[in-house]
Amino acid sequence: MRHCIRADSLPFDADGLKAAFAPIADEFEMDWQLSDSGSPKKVILMASKQSHCLVDLLHRWHSGELECDIPCVISNHDDLRSLVEWHGIPYFHVPVDKDNKAEHFRRVTEIVEEHKADTIVLARYMQILPPEICEQYVGQVINIHHSFLPSFVGAKPYHQAAERGVKLIGATCHYVTQELDAGPIIDQDVIRISHNDTVEDMVRLGKDVEKSVLARGVRSHLEDRVLLHGNKTIVF
């Protein structure tokens, strides 16, 4: 269940509601939580070199479409710094040493904890998170994968789709788990293609789908409209 309650309809504040409802929750052994929509979530965005998903989220945030705070952006490349800093958002460049990725993720975890992030969004951040981060932030890390999962998991899904000659390509917004591209799905969409389309065409067409799917998924999460149920989601 999901209930939206007008704050001005109550004789107490959020803490008072928690205290009043706790005995009922205990009696019926409920798994429950209360979120105050007046307190925006802190969202850290992570990206690599491709900018389309990051730019779209920053635009939606800048225009007031996404109600959240963005304390910083983390990237393993320095390419997008000027774009991010134009929005007045701190940019952390944390390089990846392919022979010692643990140091990269140690620093990433440090930044996330310093900024007390509620949510981490992988806006085409082309690195696989280690199991310990997936376990620490269950239901808090959102990814966009550029295929209609469960098809074409992993790297270069557009190339995989081209080899199979599919007529639909898509994108999937999902929560990150330890199993690659297999977490609970929040949102998906597709676009039709044909044999005339090259891999480059598919990448170009797919970017539009990726942006809209990620934005919808992030918005649903920020508005607490996503309930996790095993490896599935219920989206209100």
Protein Blocks (a to p, Z undefined) as FASTA:
>chain_A
ZZdddfklpcbdfklmmmmmmmmmmmnopacddddfklccddddddfkbmklmmmmmmmm
mnomagcddfbccdfbfklmmmmmmnopacddddddfklmmlmmmmmmmmmmmnopabdc
dehiabdcdfklmmmmgokaccdddbdcfehgajhkllmmmmnopabdcdddddddfbeh
iaccfbdcdddddfklcfklmmmmmmmmmmmmmmmmmmmmmnopaccehjaccdZZ
